[in-house]
Amino acid sequence: MLAIFDVEGVLLDAEFLPILAEKINKQDEIWAITRQGIEGKINWENGLKKRIELLRGIDYATCKEVSDSLKIMTGAKEACRALKSAGWKLMAVSGGFTIMTDRLKEELDLDYVFSNELLFKDGKLDGVTIEVDSDKAKSAIIKINEWKEKKENIVVVVDGANDIKLFDICGLGVAFRAQDMVKELATVTLEEKDLSKLLGLINKHYSLNIKS
């Protein structure tokens, strides 16, 4: 069994770039582009490059400080711990960056994380390497095949338009406090801001008894 999570808005109770943008008073511009991407109104990759361009020149220490301050979602540690104890594999697929997901991988004991990488030149933000694009399923499938996971045994927990292709590769699609278009495509929705409630949905769907 495998659970696949989005990161910002799901495993983390925050969006990294808008908070980083506050440091240079560009949060309104960044939020506008972020929102358009989450809602599926603009090409996600172009939106990401545009946001990084606006933030170019911020120093590494500030980026690291912001990423380390991002709060883990309520119930995320409990949900991940319970699933791992029950023998599940855990994966995160993020349009965000290694600067934030490396810490998350360790703290939540994730088996694998796909994310993008911020590029720094002379200690200043200079660009981005995009490993995960708007088709997050493309990344996830690499490990799904390697781990020989069956579609019906995969749970996906996401919130944005750039996540929905992951629903094509799972047996249970959970929209967590999500956009309307995501809710329409999900198997179930979870509105409560507590990721440990995911366990009840999994138990019901698979007739299991995983306890947090």
N, C-alpha and C positions, 0 to 999 in steps of 0.2 A: 504494500500500500504506500502511496505517495501523496503528500500534500504540497501544492505549489502556491506560493504567496507572492503578491505584489509587495513592494516595500513602503513607499511613501503613501500615507493614508491607510495602510493596512498593518504592516509590522511596526512602522514608525508613525507616531501621531503628529506628523509634520511634513511639510514640503521644503526640501533643502534650499533650492535656489531662491525662492521668495524671501526666506529668512536671511540668506547671504546678501541679497540685494538691499536689505534694510541698512546694511553697513555703509552703503554709498547712496542711499536715498533713491534707489531705482526700483523699489518694491512694486510700485503701481504698474510700471511697464512690464516687469517680469511676471507679475500675477496675471496680467491681461493675456500674455502669450501662453502662460502655463494653463490657464483656464480654457483657452481655445483648443489647446492640445488635448486636455482631459476630455473635453466635450466633443472632440473629433472634428472640429471646425477648420483646422489647418493641418498640413502635413507635419507629423510629429517630429521627424528628423530635422526639418527646416526650422521648426519652432525651437528645438533644443540648441541648434547652432546659433540662432538669433539671440537666445538668452545668454549663452556663454560669451558671445561677442559683446553684449552690453556689460558683462561683468569682467571682461578682460582687464588684467592689471591688479586685481585684488591679490594680496599676498597669501602664501600657503598657510601661514599660521592662523590667519583669520578663517580660511576655509576649514581648517582642521578644528578650530575652536567651535565653529558653528555646527559642524557634523557631529562632534562629540556631545554637543548639548541637545541633540534631537532626542525627544522622549520616546521610549519604546511604548507601543500601544498597550493600553489597559488589557490585561488578560493574555497578551501574546506569550509571555514566559510560561504561564500555566498551560496554555494550549500546546505549545511546542514540547514542553517537558512531558506532558501526558501522551502525546502522539509518539514521541521517541520511546517512551517506556513501553508502549504497546507494539513497538517494533516497526514503526513507520519510518520512511525516509522523508526528509524535509528539504525543499528547494525554494529559493527565492529568485524571481526574475524581475530585475529592476531597470527602469529607464534612468535611474540615478547612478551614483558613482561609487567606485571602490573605496573612496575616502570615508564613506559612511557604511557601506555594506561589509567591509572587513571586520569592523567592530561587532556588527549585528550577527555575523556568521558565528563568531566566538560566543557572544552572550546568549544566543538562542540555540546553539549547537546545531546549526543547519549543515546538511550534508554537502550542499553545493549552492553557489550563488553566481548568477549571471548578472553583470552590470557593466556600465560604461566607465571610461577613465578620463579624469581631468588631466590636462597637460600643463605643466608648469615650466617656465623658462626664467632662469635667474630668480627663482622663488616667487614668481608672479604667475597668476592664471593666464594661460596663453591659448587654450583651445581644448578640444575634446576628441577622444577616440570613441566612435560609436560601435560597440559590439552588439548591443541590444537595440533593435529598431522597433517600429510600431507593430511588427509581427513577432510578438514575444514567444509564440509557439515554436517558431523556428529554432530559437535557442533551447527551449525546454526539451524539444524532441531529441536533441543530441544525447542528453543524459537518460531520457526515458528509454531510448533504444539500448543504451549501454546497460542500464539496470533491468531491462526486459520487463518493464511495468505494463500491465494491461490497462487499456483506456478506462474500463469500468471501475478500476481500483485507484483512479486518480481523482483527487479533490483539488479544485482551483478556487482561491479566494482573492478577489480583485475589486477595484472600485472605479476604474476609468475606461474611457473609450479605447485607449491604446492597449488595453488588456484583453479585449473580447475574443481575439483569436485563440486565446488559451482555452476558452469554453469548447472549442472543437476537439480538444484532445483529452477531455476528462469525462468521468461518469457523474460527478457532482460539481456543479458550478455555483459558487456562492458569491452573491453581490453584497459586499460589506460596505454599508453606508455609502451607496454608490450612485452614480449618474443614472437617470431614468432609462437611457438606452441599454445600460448594463443590466439593470434589474429585469428588463423585458427579456433578455437573452439567458438569464441565470436560471438554474433549477430552483434555487431558494434565495431569499434575501435575509440579511441580518442587519437590522437598523440600530440595535443597541451597541453603544460604544464599548464593547467588551468582547475581545476575541476568544475568551474562554467559552463563550456561548456557542462557538463553532462545534465544540465536542458534542453537544446535544443534537445538532443537525446531522453530524456524522453518524452518531449512534443510531439515530432514527432511520437514516437512509440505508445504512449497512447492517442494521440489527446487531449492533455491537454494544459494549458496555464499558467505554473508556471513561475513566474518572480523572478529574483534574486534581 
